């Protein structure tokens, strides 16, 4: 197995288990309907654990473009391999989504709400607010990458790393996931969202492309921030990349803050007019 195939299969496994619990807990007439947030977060953590166990020895099991780019930025992964890893992760996420669509085939028609169907595949905010939603994804992925780096630095966890990483995903979901559904992974959100757009799902409605950039840009910024923070604070190796990442993150957050203010103002004017 090549690293490309490893990343594709590992991400496919991640999405099969992760989107699978989303489908089982959301779609009508499933025995696991309304399983609850704790079940969902534990399942996503185990999904990551299984993906890492499956292909960790082949590709390192990044399973996440934000992690791949963060590791490259940190000097732990060659930049030349980044595009192929991201492509593999996207393909794996789409394949996993197709499998879940097929597995729950009769349940899509039984479920009336289009938003519920989209929620099986992609994330959405509990309260739509561009700045806050973006910040949530940045913070969640910052903690993810920082956690991956300090887990990897501890020799006593060798062999147990997949379990430790899975627990990290669980605690991120329980603590930080309630705002946006914690994509913390561009492939995990964008790949299934593309699948939702392409698949002939009964009564599926919109794929919500207006929100789709947040679970891509937020994790990428958060992952890079986690990498440069670890390198600067944990290893004491400050580089120019620190200021570049901080500058880009500040600019993107500033633009999103201005956008949120405009959205709030427009909604207020619309309410007054009504």
C-alpha positions as CSV (number, residue, x, y, z in Angstrom):
1,X,0.0,0.0,0.0
2,X,1.3,3.5,-0.9
3,X,0.9,6.5,1.4
4,X,-1.6,7.9,-1.0
5,X,-3.8,4.9,-0.8
6,X,-3.3,4.7,2.9
7,X,-4.5,8.3,3.4
8,X,-7.5,7.6,1.2
9,X,-8.5,4.4,3.0
10,X,-7.8,5.9,6.4
11,X,-10.0,9.0,5.7
12,X,-12.7,6.7,4.2
13,X,-12.7,4.7,7.5
14,X,-12.9,8.0,9.5
15,X,-15.9,9.2,7.5
16,X,-17.7,5.8,7.4
17,X,-17.7,5.7,11.2
18,X,-18.2,9.4,11.8
19,X,-20.8,10.1,9.2
20,X,-22.3,6.8,10.1
21,X,-23.1,7.9,13.7
22,X,-24.4,11.1,12.2
23,X,-26.8,9.2,10.0
24,X,-27.8,6.7,12.6
25,X,-28.6,9.3,15.2
26,X,-30.4,11.7,12.8
27,X,-32.3,9.7,10.2
28,X,-35.8,8.5,10.9
29,X,-36.6,4.9,11.6
30,X,-33.0,4.1,12.6
31,X,-32.6,2.1,15.8
32,X,-29.9,4.6,16.9
33,X,-32.1,7.7,16.2
34,X,-31.6,10.4,18.9
35,X,-28.5,8.7,20.3
36,X,-27.2,12.0,21.7
37,X,-24.2,14.2,21.7
38,X,-22.1,12.0,23.9
39,X,-22.5,9.0,21.7
40,X,-21.7,11.1,18.6
41,X,-18.5,12.5,20.1
42,X,-17.3,9.1,21.3
43,X,-18.0,7.6,17.9
44,X,-16.0,10.3,16.2
45,X,-13.1,9.7,18.5
46,X,-13.2,6.0,17.8
47,X,-13.5,6.7,14.1
48,X,-10.2,8.6,14.2
49,X,-8.6,5.8,16.3
50,X,-9.6,3.1,13.8
51,X,-8.3,5.2,10.9
52,X,-5.0,5.7,12.6
53,X,-4.7,2.0,13.5
54,X,-5.5,1.1,9.9
55,X,-3.0,3.2,8.0
56,X,-0.7,4.8,10.6
57,X,2.2,2.5,9.7
58,X,1.7,3.3,6.0
59,X,1.1,7.1,5.7
60,X,1.3,8.4,9.3
61,X,-2.5,8.7,9.2
62,X,-2.9,12.4,9.0
63,X,-6.5,12.0,7.6
64,X,-6.8,15.8,7.7
65,X,-5.3,18.5,5.4
66,X,-5.0,20.9,8.4
67,X,-2.7,18.3,10.1
68,X,-0.7,17.6,7.0
69,X,0.0,21.3,6.4
70,X,0.7,21.9,10.1
71,X,3.2,19.0,10.2
72,X,4.9,20.4,7.0
73,X,5.0,23.9,8.6
74,X,6.6,22.4,11.7
75,X,9.3,20.6,9.6
76,X,8.0,17.1,10.3
77,X,6.6,16.4,6.8
78,X,7.9,17.3,3.3
79,X,6.0,20.0,1.5
80,X,6.3,18.1,-1.8
81,X,4.0,15.4,-0.4
82,X,1.3,17.8,0.8
83,X,-0.8,18.0,-2.4
84,X,-1.0,14.2,-2.8
85,X,-2.0,13.7,0.8
86,X,-4.7,16.4,0.6
87,X,-6.1,14.8,-2.6
88,X,-6.1,11.4,-1.0
89,X,-7.9,12.7,2.0
90,X,-10.6,14.4,-0.1
91,X,-11.2,11.3,-2.2
92,X,-11.4,9.1,0.9
93,X,-13.9,11.5,2.5
94,X,-16.1,11.4,-0.6
95,X,-15.9,7.6,-0.8
96,X,-16.8,7.2,2.8
97,X,-19.8,9.5,2.3
98,X,-21.0,7.5,-0.6
99,X,-20.8,4.3,1.5
100,X,-22.9,5.9,4.2
101,X,-25.5,7.1,1.6
102,X,-25.8,3.5,0.3
103,X,-25.9,2.0,3.8
104,X,-28.8,4.2,4.9
105,X,-30.5,4.2,1.5
106,X,-34.2,3.8,2.5
107,X,-33.9,6.2,5.5
108,X,-33.3,9.4,3.4
109,X,-36.8,9.3,2.0
110,X,-38.2,8.7,5.5
111,X,-36.5,11.8,6.9
112,X,-38.3,15.0,5.8
113,X,-35.9,17.8,7.1
114,X,-33.2,18.7,4.5
115,X,-31.0,20.2,7.2
116,X,-30.9,16.9,9.0
117,X,-29.8,15.2,5.9
118,X,-27.1,17.7,5.3
119,X,-26.0,17.3,8.9
120,X,-25.1,13.7,8.2
121,X,-22.5,14.9,5.8
122,X,-21.3,18.4,6.7
123,X,-21.2,20.7,9.7
124,X,-23.3,23.8,10.4
125,X,-23.3,26.4,13.2
126,X,-25.7,26.2,16.1
127,X,-25.9,30.0,15.9
128,X,-24.8,31.4,12.5
129,X,-22.2,34.1,13.2
130,X,-19.3,34.3,10.8
131,X,-16.7,35.6,13.2
132,X,-17.6,33.3,16.1
133,X,-18.0,30.3,13.9
134,X,-14.6,30.8,12.3
135,X,-13.0,31.4,15.7
136,X,-14.5,28.2,17.0
137,X,-13.0,26.2,14.2
138,X,-9.7,27.9,14.7
139,X,-9.6,27.2,18.4
140,X,-10.7,23.6,18.0
141,X,-8.1,22.8,15.4
142,X,-5.4,24.7,17.3
143,X,-6.0,22.4,20.3
144,X,-6.1,19.3,17.9
145,X,-2.7,20.0,16.3
146,X,-1.2,21.1,19.6
147,X,-2.5,17.9,21.2
148,X,-1.1,15.7,18.4
149,X,2.3,17.3,18.7
150,X,2.6,16.8,22.5
151,X,1.1,13.3,22.3
152,X,3.8,12.4,19.8
153,X,6.5,13.9,21.9
154,X,5.8,11.5,24.8
155,X,7.6,8.3,24.4
156,X,5.5,6.4,27.0
157,X,2.5,6.7,24.7
158,X,4.0,4.8,21.8
159,X,1.7,2.1,20.7
160,X,-1.2,3.8,22.5
161,X,-1.0,6.9,20.3
162,X,-4.2,6.0,18.3
163,X,-6.1,5.7,21.5
164,X,-4.7,8.9,22.9
165,X,-5.6,10.7,19.6
166,X,-9.1,9.3,19.7
167,X,-9.6,10.6,23.3
168,X,-8.3,14.0,22.1
169,X,-11.0,14.1,19.5
170,X,-13.7,13.0,22.1
171,X,-12.8,15.8,24.5
172,X,-12.6,18.4,21.7
173,X,-16.1,17.4,20.6
174,X,-17.5,17.4,24.1
175,X,-15.9,20.7,25.2
176,X,-15.7,22.7,22.0
177,X,-17.9,21.0,19.4
178,X,-21.3,22.4,20.4
179,X,-20.9,25.7,18.5
180,X,-20.2,24.5,14.9
181,X,-20.2,20.7,15.1
182,X,-16.4,20.7,15.2
183,X,-15.2,20.0,11.7
184,X,-11.6,20.6,12.7
185,X,-10.8,19.0,9.3
186,X,-11.3,20.5,5.9
187,X,-11.6,17.1,4.2
188,X,-14.1,15.8,6.8
189,X,-16.5,18.7,5.9
190,X,-15.8,19.6,2.3
191,X,-15.5,16.0,0.9
192,X,-18.9,14.9,2.4
193,X,-20.5,18.2,1.4
194,X,-19.4,17.6,-2.2
195,X,-20.9,14.1,-1.9
196,X,-24.1,15.6,-0.6
197,X,-24.2,17.9,-3.6
198,X,-23.7,15.1,-6.1
199,X,-25.6,12.2,-4.7
200,X,-29.3,11.7,-5.6
201,X,-30.6,12.1,-2.0
202,X,-34.3,12.3,-1.7
203,X,-35.4,15.9,-0.7
204,X,-31.9,16.9,0.3
205,X,-32.2,20.7,-0.3
206,X,-29.2,23.0,-0.3
207,X,-25.6,22.0,0.5
208,X,-25.1,25.4,2.2
209,X,-22.1,26.5,0.2
210,X,-22.2,29.9,1.8
211,X,-21.0,28.4,5.1
212,X,-18.6,25.8,3.5
213,X,-15.5,28.0,3.6
214,X,-15.5,28.3,7.4
215,X,-14.8,24.6,8.2
216,X,-12.0,24.8,5.6
217,X,-10.3,28.1,6.4
218,X,-10.8,27.8,10.1
219,X,-9.1,24.4,10.5
220,X,-6.3,25.4,8.2
221,X,-5.5,28.6,10.2
222,X,-6.0,26.8,13.6
223,X,-3.7,23.9,12.5
224,X,-1.0,26.3,11.4
225,X,-1.3,28.3,14.7
226,X,-1.0,25.1,16.7
227,X,2.2,24.1,14.8
228,X,3.9,27.5,15.2
229,X,2.8,27.8,18.8
230,X,4.2,24.4,19.7
231,X,7.5,25.1,17.9
232,X,7.9,28.5,19.6
233,X,6.7,27.7,23.1
234,X,7.4,24.0,23.6
235,X,10.6,23.8,21.6
236,X,11.8,27.4,21.9
237,X,12.4,27.7,18.1
238,X,10.7,30.9,16.9
239,X,10.8,31.4,13.2
240,X,9.5,33.9,10.7
241,X,6.5,31.5,10.0
242,X,5.1,32.5,13.4
243,X,4.6,36.1,12.3
244,X,3.3,35.1,8.9
245,X,0.7,32.8,10.4
246,X,-0.3,35.3,13.1
247,X,-0.6,38.0,10.5
248,X,-2.8,36.0,8.1
249,X,-5.0,34.7,11.0
250,X,-5.5,38.2,12.3
251,X,-6.4,39.6,8.9
252,X,-8.9,36.8,8.2
253,X,-10.5,37.2,11.6
254,X,-10.7,40.9,11.2
255,X,-12.5,40.6,7.8
256,X,-14.9,38.0,9.3
257,X,-15.6,40.3,12.2
258,X,-16.5,43.2,9.9
259,X,-18.6,40.8,7.9
260,X,-20.5,39.7,11.0
261,X,-21.1,43.3,12.0
262,X,-22.6,44.0,8.6
263,X,-24.8,40.9,8.8
264,X,-26.1,41.8,12.2
265,X,-26.8,45.4,11.0
266,X,-28.7,44.1,8.0
267,X,-30.8,41.7,10.1
268,X,-31.6,44.4,12.5
269,X,-32.7,46.7,9.7
270,X,-34.8,43.9,8.2
271,X,-36.5,43.3,11.6
272,X,-37.3,46.9,12.1
273,X,-38.8,47.1,8.6
274,X,-40.9,44.1,9.3
